[in-house]
């Protein structure tokens, strides 16, 4: 006979999996980005380039977003065992991403307004110096992407048979995509400065500032949509839910009376399942039916006995 203490039946709520190495890489990229941001903004003001100034501010938004990412890592780690977080701290990073998206959208609108103003009030541009700074900014973006891409590539978790999309470290994924957006904006700035220098198309500078603003706004909108779906518990696809139904109802004469599935962190789902059956078994049996759903980390099962005549023989 086995005797279990209360502690034997407890389990952890550490459902987030942002690694310390990912956090360290984020800090390195923040340092690079802040240094380049100061250089580009100063150069944009000194050399009169709106595209360069836009890229500098884009670097600033990137640094702010990465700062929120780093803070989210810290808070998630610090409160990992805090019982006030009912399902762990996995959504802290998602909230950080949503906040970053709002900041990015506001800055994109300001950049667009400034670019439009430059069409009305053009300023002289020192192209040679501005091009050198823009190329340096692109180099920093590429180095930042290299620092983050390895961790981003391994940041996905297996899906089992949930028929969904991979959800890796959402913080790191957002940072990586933002670095790529920065690189694109740097390229636009270089294109504007080169065409202005060799063809006299000074209008390209504010035009590329507008394009950069649209890129940032589009990225921010996408991130807001992705993170808000998770925060509002509508991130799990109907295919995933249907697969869970099938896994339960394929056994005996089980019927799922109620099912709630929601994301509690990157690559982590929780589920509450209410089963009605003529041949009830222990909750562990129904959890075993869902063993192939590797994202399901926290499953609660209630079993109800159907009082009508069974349609099938006992399992």
C-alpha positions in Angstrom: 0.0 0.0 0.0 1.4 3.4 -1.0 0.9 6.4 1.3 1.2 9.8 -0.3 1.6 13.1 1.5 -0.2 16.3 0.3 3.0 17.5 -1.3 3.2 14.4 -3.5 0.1 15.6 -5.4 1.2 19.1 -6.0 2.6 20.3 -9.3 4.5 23.3 -10.6 3.0 26.2 -12.5 6.2 27.1 -14.3 4.8 27.0 -17.8 6.9 29.7 -19.4 10.2 28.6 -21.0 12.1 31.8 -21.8 15.7 30.8 -21.3 18.4 32.8 -19.6 20.5 32.6 -22.8 17.6 34.3 -24.8 17.5 37.0 -22.1 21.3 37.5 -22.3 21.1 37.8 -26.1 18.4 40.3 -25.8 20.6 42.5 -23.5 23.4 42.4 -26.0 21.2 43.5 -28.8 19.7 46.3 -26.6 23.3 47.7 -26.1 24.1 47.6 -29.8 20.7 49.1 -30.7 21.0 52.0 -28.2 24.4 52.9 -29.4 23.3 53.0 -33.1 20.1 54.8 -32.3 22.0 57.7 -30.7 24.4 57.8 -33.7 21.6 57.8 -36.3 19.4 60.4 -34.7 22.3 62.7 -34.2 23.5 62.2 -37.8 20.0 62.6 -39.1 19.6 66.0 -37.4 23.2 67.1 -38.3 23.0 65.9 -42.0 19.3 66.8 -42.6 18.2 63.3 -43.5 14.6 62.4 -42.6 15.1 58.8 -43.8 18.2 58.5 -41.5 16.3 60.2 -38.6 13.3 57.8 -39.2 15.7 54.9 -39.1 17.2 56.2 -35.8 13.8 56.5 -34.2 12.9 53.1 -35.5 16.1 51.9 -33.7 14.7 53.7 -30.6 11.4 51.9 -30.8 13.3 48.6 -31.3 15.3 49.3 -28.2 12.1 50.1 -26.2 10.5 46.9 -27.4 13.6 44.9 -26.4 13.6 46.7 -23.1 10.0 45.5 -22.5 11.1 42.0 -23.6 14.0 42.0 -21.1 11.7 43.3 -18.3 9.1 40.6 -19.2 11.8 37.9 -18.9 12.8 39.3 -15.5 9.3 39.5 -14.1 8.4 36.0 -15.4 11.4 34.5 -13.7 11.0 36.5 -10.5 7.3 35.5 -10.0 7.5 32.0 -11.4 6.5 30.4 -8.1 4.1 33.2 -7.0 0.7 31.5 -6.3 -1.1 34.8 -7.2 -0.5 33.8 -10.9 -3.0 31.1 -11.2 -1.5 29.6 -14.4 2.0 30.8 -14.0 3.8 33.8 -15.6 3.7 32.7 -19.2 1.6 35.6 -20.3 3.9 38.3 -19.0 5.9 38.2 -22.2 2.7 38.3 -24.3 1.6 41.4 -22.4 5.0 42.9 -23.0 4.7 42.3 -26.7 1.2 43.9 -26.8 2.6 47.0 -25.0 5.5 47.2 -27.4 3.1 47.1 -30.3 1.2 50.1 -29.0 4.4 52.1 -28.5 5.6 51.2 -32.0 2.3 52.3 -33.6 2.4 55.7 -31.9 6.0 56.3 -33.0 5.2 55.2 -36.6 2.4 57.8 -36.7 4.8 60.5 -35.5 7.4 59.4 -38.1 4.8 59.6 -40.8 3.7 63.1 -39.8 7.3 64.3 -39.7 7.9 62.9 -43.2 4.9 64.6 -44.6 6.1 67.9 -43.1 9.5 67.4 -44.8 7.7 67.4 -48.2 6.5 70.9 -47.4 9.7 72.1 -45.8 12.7 70.3 -47.4 16.1 70.7 -45.8 19.6 70.3 -47.3 21.1 66.8 -46.8 24.8 65.9 -46.4 24.6 62.7 -48.3 28.1 61.2 -47.9 28.0 61.4 -44.1 24.4 60.2 -43.9 25.1 57.2 -46.2 28.0 56.1 -44.0 25.8 56.2 -40.8 23.0 54.4 -42.6 25.3 51.6 -43.7 26.6 51.3 -40.1 23.0 51.1 -38.9 22.3 48.2 -41.4 25.4 46.4 -40.1 24.2 46.7 -36.5 20.8 45.3 -37.6 22.4 42.3 -39.3 24.6 41.6 -36.3 21.5 41.8 -34.0 19.6 39.4 -36.3 22.5 37.0 -36.1 22.5 37.1 -32.3 18.8 36.4 -32.1 18.2 34.1 -35.0 19.8 31.0 -33.5 17.7 31.2 -30.3 14.6 32.1 -32.3 15.1 29.0 -34.5 15.2 26.7 -31.5 12.5 28.5 -29.6 9.7 26.4 -31.0 8.0 23.7 -29.1 6.6 20.5 -30.7 2.9 20.4 -31.4 2.1 16.8 -31.2 -1.3 16.4 -32.9 -2.7 19.7 -32.1 -2.8 20.8 -35.8 -1.7 24.3 -34.9 1.2 26.6 -35.6 4.4 26.5 -33.6 4.5 28.9 -30.7 8.1 29.4 -29.5 9.4 32.1 -27.2 7.0 34.9 -28.1 9.3 37.6 -26.6 12.3 36.5 -28.7 10.2 35.9 -31.8 8.9 39.5 -31.6 12.5 40.9 -31.1 13.8 38.9 -34.0 11.0 40.1 -36.4 11.6 43.6 -35.2 15.3 43.4 -36.0 14.4 42.3 -39.6 12.0 45.3 -39.9 14.9 47.5 -38.7 17.1 46.1 -41.4 14.5 46.8 -44.0 14.1 50.4 -42.8 17.9 50.9 -43.0 17.9 49.7 -46.5 15.2 52.2 -47.4 17.2 55.0 -45.8 20.3 54.0 -47.9 18.2 53.8 -51.1 16.8 57.3 -50.4 20.2 58.8 -49.7 21.9 57.2 -52.7 19.2 58.3 -55.2 19.3 61.8 -53.7 23.0 62.0 -54.1 23.4 60.7 -57.6 20.0 61.7 -59.2 19.0 64.7 -57.1 15.8 63.0 -56.0 15.7 64.7 -52.6 12.0 63.8 -52.4 13.0 60.2 -51.9 14.2 61.0 -48.4 10.8 61.9 -46.9 9.2 59.3 -49.1 11.3 56.6 -47.6 10.6 58.0 -44.2 6.9 57.4 -45.0 7.6 53.9 -46.2 9.5 53.2 -43.0 6.6 54.5 -40.9 4.2 52.2 -42.8 6.5 49.2 -42.2 6.6 49.9 -38.5 2.8 50.5 -38.3 2.2 47.2 -40.2 4.5 45.3 -37.9 2.9 46.8 -34.8 -0.6 46.0 -36.0 0.4 42.4 -36.7 1.9 42.1 -33.2 -1.1 43.6 -31.6 -3.4 41.1 -33.3 -1.2 38.1 -32.4 -0.7 39.1 -28.8 -4.3 40.3 -28.2 -5.7 36.9 -29.4 -3.6 35.2 -26.7 -4.5 37.7 -24.0 -8.2 37.2 -24.8 -7.9 33.4 -24.9 -8.9 33.1 -28.6 -5.5 31.9 -29.9 -6.3 28.2 -30.0 -7.6 27.0 -33.4 -10.8 25.2 -34.0 -8.8 22.3 -35.5 -6.9 22.0 -32.2 -10.2 21.9 -30.2 -11.7 19.4 -32.6 -8.7 17.1 -32.3 -9.1 17.1 -28.5 -12.8 16.2 -28.9 -11.9 13.3 -31.2 -9.3 12.0 -28.9 -11.7 11.8 -25.9 -14.8 10.6 -27.8 -13.0 7.9 -29.7 -12.7 6.0 -26.4 -15.7 4.0 -25.1 -18.9 6.0 -25.3 -17.4 9.2 -24.0 -19.0 12.5 -24.9 -17.4 15.9 -24.2 -20.0 18.1 -22.6 -17.8 21.1 -22.1 -14.3 22.0 -23.2 -12.1 25.1 -22.6 -8.6 25.4 -24.1 -6.4 28.4 -23.8 -2.8 29.5 -24.0 -0.9 30.0 -20.8 2.5 30.7 -22.3 4.6 30.1 -25.4 4.0 26.6 -26.5 1.9 25.9 -23.4 -1.9 25.2 -23.3 -4.3 24.5 -20.4 -7.6 22.7 -20.8 -10.7 22.0 -18.7 -12.7 19.0 -20.0 -16.1 17.8 -18.9 -16.8 14.2 -19.9 -20.2 12.4 -19.8 -20.1 8.6 -20.0 -21.9 5.4 -19.0 -18.6 3.8 -18.0 -16.7 6.4 -15.9 -13.0 6.0 -15.1 -10.5 8.0 -13.1 -9.5 11.4 -14.5 -6.0 10.1 -15.1 -7.5 7.8 -17.8 -8.8 10.8 -19.8 -5.6 12.7 -19.4 -3.8 9.7 -20.8 -6.0 10.0 -23.9 -4.5 13.4 -24.5 -0.9 12.4 -24.1 0.0 13.1 -27.7 -1.0 16.8 -27.3 2.4 18.0 -26.2 1.3 21.6 -25.7 -1.2 20.6 -23.1 0.6 21.2 -19.8 -2.3 21.7 -17.4 -5.4 19.5 -17.8 -8.4 19.4 -15.5 -11.0 16.7 -16.1 -14.5 16.3 -14.6 -16.3 13.0 -15.2 -20.1 12.7 -15.1 -22.0 9.4 -15.2 -24.8 9.3 -17.7 -28.0 7.9 -16.2 -29.7 6.7 -19.4 -29.2 3.2 -20.9 -25.8 2.8 -22.5 -25.6 2.6 -26.3 -22.4 0.6 -26.3 -21.1 -2.4 -24.3 -18.7 -1.7 -21.4 -15.2 -0.7 -22.6 
